[in-house]
């Protein structure tokens, strides 16, 4: 799907960072060679000083996206088939993690929601295959994922359930849509925020294509929830407020209802006053996925051991 020169270029760029060069110089013993060592130390120091300003490699960005696609694919595949990703699509660099929770949803016979779910599951599976194919041997393994505890914590924080109660997004169609709502809106804003960090135009085009598909998914989920009536639609606003409490001080996130309780109106397309979708930085995405608003948090929530990323700047502020 990508020409060999492009893949080679991407992998090469991902390895060319100050930390790698510093480790190489130290391993080679150059720091102990008198005057040469002094020059080397000065060079390494200058590289360290500029490390924070160095661009994040395209492979790191694609692996950031792959972590999210693992999460979504596992959710939809388990909801529609009762099985997660095949083992052949979970291995890679860094530690391979297991998945806790998830089961086939008892969709209603002939349900439109079931049809949506199956199509989305196929798309998310294709996204995983696509990103892994583009990354080749640089693809990270699936990180540890915990649906059970994370959904309970998220639903409690949003006020959807009371402390001590449980929320199972695989219990029925409505619960499934509410769970999907968390992921789809997050995915759209994640791709929009991450795309500008990509240097290679081919990869940028691919990211834009995935963003468009995630937006279609989000639209299907939001409309389905709106059609279930006011009581369910109000829950999406609670979830929206919970996401907003995790990703910073801006009030960008939007539920499927707008206005006040006496005059609600549909809000199926979350956008700003210019009808432009908003973005989240990779750090904000991790704060939501980890269910923790703290700066520098590295794990928790849906990823109890953290995501498998190549660049710490993607997860910390």
N, C-alpha and C positions, 0 to 999 in steps of 0.2 A: 504493500500500500504506500510505502515511501521508498524512494530510491536509496540505494546503498550509500552514496556520498552524503546524503542528508543525515542519515542515521549516524554515520561515522562522525560527521561534524558535530552533531548534538552530544554524542558521548564524549568526544574530545573536549568540548566546551565545559561539560559537567565536571571533568577532572582537573581543569585548569583553574584552580583557585589558590589563594595564598596559603591555606592550611596544608594542602597537598604538597606545595613547593617547599614549605618550611620543613615538613616531616622528611622530605627527600633529602634536603640539605643536611639535616641533622643525622639521618641514617648514613649518609655518605662520609660523615666525619669531617666535613669541611670547616666546621666552627673551630677546630683545634689547629688550624694551619697558619698560625701567626697572623701576618698582615692580611692574608687572604681571608682568614677567619673574621677579622675585624670588618672587612668590607662586606662579607657575607652577612654578618650580624646586622650591619646597617641596612642592608637590602631587605633582610627578613623583617626588621623593625618597620621599615617603610611599608612593606606589604601588609603587616599586621595593622598598621594605622589606617590603611585604606580598605581593609577586609570588609568592614561594614558597608562600604560604599560600592563594593563590587557587585555587578548584576547577578541576580539569582539565575542559575542556569535553566535552560528550557527543560531539561530532563527532570530537574527538581520540581518545576511547575507541573509537568505532566504526571509525575508521581504523586504530587499533592492531589491532583484531580483523580488519580487512580484510587487513592484511599477512599474518596467519597463515592466513587463508582462501586467499589467493593461493598460499601455499606448499603447503597441503594439496591444493588443486584441481589444481595443476600436477603434483603427485606422482601422484595417483590417475588423472587423465586420461591422463597419459603411460603409466602402467602398464596401463591398460585399452584405450586406443585408439591409443597411439603418438603422439598429438598433445596439445599443451597447450591453454591457454585461447585462444579466438579473439581476434584483435587488438582487437576492439570492446570487450572486457571487461578490457583491460589499461591503457588510457590514463587520465590524470587529472593532478592537481597533482603537482608534484615530478618527478624524473627517472624515466623509464621504463627498466627494466633487462631484460636478456635472461635466458634460462634455460640452464644448462649441465647436460647429462646427462638421463637419463630415456628409457626406451624401453618398448615393449609387452612385458609379462611373458608368457612362454610357459606360460600356465596349462594344467593338465591338462584333457583333454576331460571335460566334464560336472562340472568342479570346483566344489565349494561355495564355495571361497575366491574363485574367479573371479566367482561371483554376488555374493558380499559386496562384492568390489572394485568391481564395476560400480554397485551400489546406492550405495556410499559416494561414488564419483566423481560421481554425479548429485547427491547431497546437497551436496557441497562446491561444485560448480558453482552450485547454487541459492543457497548462502550468499553466494558472490561477487556474484551478481546482486542478491540482496536488500540487502546492505550498500551496494553501489554505488547502488542505487535510492533507498535511504534518505538517503544522503549527497548525491546529486545532483552538482552541480559541485564540491563540496568533497571528493569521493572522491580519494584518492591513487592514483597509478599503481602498477603492479606493480614492486616493487624488483628489483634483480638477485638471482638465485637460482642457487646452485651446488650441485647434488646430488652430483656426482662427488667433488669434493675434500672436501666436508663429511661425506659418509657414510664415506669412507676414514678421515678424522680421528676421527670419532666411534667407529667400530668399533675403531680402534687404541687409543684411549683407554680403551674399555671392556674391552679384552683379548679381543675377539671374533676379531681377526686380529693377526698379528705386524707389527711395523714393516716397511714396504716391500711388504707384501701389499696387496691391494685387496678392497673389499667393494662388490658391486653389488646393490642391493636389487631391481633389475629382472631379475636373472639367472634366478630361479626362484621358486616359490610361498613356500618357507620364507624366503628372503632378503627377499621382498616383505613378508611379515608382520612380520619384524623391523624393517624400515624403517618400516612403518606404526605399529608399536608406539611408536616414538620420538615420532611426531607426535600420535597420538591421546591418549596420557596427558598430553602437554604441553598439548594443546588444552583438555582438561577442566579442568585446574588453572588455565589462563590465564583462561578465561571465569568461573570461580568467583571468582578474585581480582579480575578487572576489573569484574564486575557491580556491586559495591557503590559504585563510583565514578560510576555513571550516575545522573543526576538525574531525567530524564524517565521517567515510569512506563511509557510505551509502548515506549521503547527498552529499558528494563529487562526488560519482559516478553519482547521479542524476543530479548534476550541470553540470558534463561533458557531460552527455547525452543531456541536453538542449542546451549546447554550440554547440554540433555537429549539432543539428537541426537548430539553429540560423545561423550557417555557411552555411548550405544547402540553407536556405532562402536567405542569402546575395549573394550567388553565382547565384541563379536564378535571383535576381533583377539586379545584376551587368551585367550579360550576356544580359538580356533583354534591358538594357539601352545601352550597347555597340552595340547591333544589330540595334538600332534606328539611328545610324549614327554619324558622327563626331560632328555635332552641339550639339546634346544632350549629347554625351559623354564628351564634353568639360565642360558642366555644372556640371557634377559630380566632376570634378577636382576643380571647384570653391567652391562647397560645401565642398569638402575635405579640401581645404585651410581654409575655415571658421571654420570648426571643429578644425583644428590645432591651430587656433588663440585663441580658447577658453580653451584648455586643457593643456596649459603650453608651454614651449619653444621647446620641441622636435618636430621634423618634421616627425612624423610617419604615419599620415593618408595618404591614397592614393586613387586617383580617378581611373576610369577604363581605363585611358590612361596613358602611360609612355613615356618618351622621350621628344622631342621638337616638336613644331608645324609643322616642315617640315618633321619629321620622327616619327610620333606617332606609338606606338605599343600597343597591347592589354595588359591590366593589370587587369585581372579578379580575380586574387588571391592576395590580399594585404598581403605582408609578408616581412620579413627582408631578408638579404643576405643568410641566412641559410634556407629560406623558412619556417620560423616560424611566426605565426601570433603574432601581438603585443598586449600588454595589456593596459588597462586603470584602474587606481585606482578608487574606488567608488567616491572619491572627483572629479576626472577628469570627470567622467560620469555625475555627478551633474552639473558641470560647463557647459557642453554642453547642458544638458537638460534644465538648467536655462538660457542658452544663455548669460552667464556672466562669464568672466574669473577671476573675483576678488576672492581673498582668503577669505573664511568665508561667502560667499554668501549662503543664505538659501532658496531662492525662486526665481521664475521668469520663463519666457519662457513657456515651456509646462506644468510646475507645478507652477502656479502663487501663490499658498499658500504654496509651498514646498512639498516635498515627505513625506509620513508617515513612518518614520524610528524610530527604537528603540535605536539607538546609534548615538550621535552627531558626532562621529569620522568618520562616513560614509559620512557625508555631508560637513565637514569643515576640513581644513588643519591646 
